[in-house]
Amino acid sequence: MTSNTKTDIRSLSLVQLQEHFKQMQEPAYRAKQVYQWLWEKSAVEFEEMTNLSKDLRNKLEANYCINHVVVSNAQFSNDQTIKNAFKLYDGNIVEGVLIPMEERMTACVSSQVGCSLTCKFCATGYMDRKRNLNADEIYDQVVLIDQQAKKNYNHPLSNIVYMGMGEPLLNYANVLKSIERITAPDGLNMSYKRITVSTAGIAKMIKKLGDDGVKFNLALSLHAANDAKRNEIMPINEQNSLKALAEALKYYFQKTKNPVTYEYIVFNNFNDEIADAMELAKFCKHVPCKVNLIEYNPIQFADFLNADGDKIDAFATYLRNNGINTNIRRSRGKDIDAACGQLAVKEGEK
C-alpha cells in the first residue's frame, strides 16, 4: 500500500523492514526499534521515535508513511457506550464501539468499509462494500478504543469483538494479521482468549480457521436454525446451508478444540417460538457451544421488531433446560445507533 509514492511502513513485516533498512545502509537493529514504535507503542508519526537520529527520522518521513486512523466523531450513549466514526487515510469512514460494563471493557471493531452481504436486519448490509480494511486499520481501532476506555472509564480494554461493519472472513488475511499484531508480545500483547471473530457463516472459511489452528473465539450469527427462515433474512445461507455450516463447525472444532458461540437475534413473530428453540437446540448438538440471545435493534430499512421479553425468557429457559449454556444480551448504545446491527455511515459523517 502506498500513499503519494511513499510505502505504508506498517504493511511491511519485520524481515521486510530489515531488508529496507539494509538498502538504506542502516543497521538491522534500527528496523527493530521502528517496528517496536509502530506496534508496541502505536506511534503514528516518525517524529515520536525519539531514540532514532533526526537524520533517520527525516529519511523515514521522505520514503514512508503511517496511514493511521483518526476518530472523526465520537457519540456518547446514555448507558456510557461510545460510538466512533473512524476516518481512514483515504477518507472512508468505518464505525467502532466501546462497550463498558462492570466486569469488562469491550471494543467492537469493523473489518470492511461497508459489507457485501445483504442480511435483511442489519444496517451495514444496506451499504455497498467499498474495500477491505488493512490489518493496521483494524489494529488502530483497537488502540483508539483502548485510549478512550482509559481516558473515560480509567480502565483498559479487556475484550475485542470483530462484530462491527463487514464480514471478517471475507477479509481473512488482514483480520488474522491484525489479531497476530494485537496478541504478539512485540505488539499489544492481548490474550487470544479475549478476542472473538463473528461470521455470518462462510463454510469454507470456517474450515480454513480450523486448518490454521486459530486460538481466538469464533461466533456464528445464526438467527435461525431452519434453512427456509435463514435464507429469508440472510441470503448467504443459500450457498452456506445449515448442513454445510454444521460440517464446517465440526471440522473447526476437531482442529482447534474451541467451543463456538451462536448469536441469535430473537425477532417478533419470526423465530421466537418454542418450535424455533427446538430447532436451535438440535443444531447445538453438533459441537460444544453456548448461545447468546440478542435483542433486536430496529433500523429504518427493515420492518423487524424485537420479540416480547416473555418470549425471549421462555426461549432461553427451553435451551437451558436442554443443557445449553444460554445468555440474554441486552442492547447497549441503542440511542446512538451503536447497538448490534445498527452500524451504518450516515451522509453527514462522510
Beta strands, then each sheet from edge to edge (+ up, - down):
strand 1: 2-3
strand 2: 6-8
strand 3: 64-65
strand 4: 70-76
strand 5: 82-87
strand 6: 93-100
strand 7: 105-108
strand 8: 112-113
strand 9: 131-132
strand 10: 159-162
strand 11: 195-199
strand 12: 217-221
strand 13: 260-265
strand 14: 289-294
strand 15: 325-329
sheet 1: 1+ 2- 3-
sheet 2: 4+ 5- 6+ 7- 10- 11- 12- 13- 14- 15-
sheet 3: 8+ 9-
end
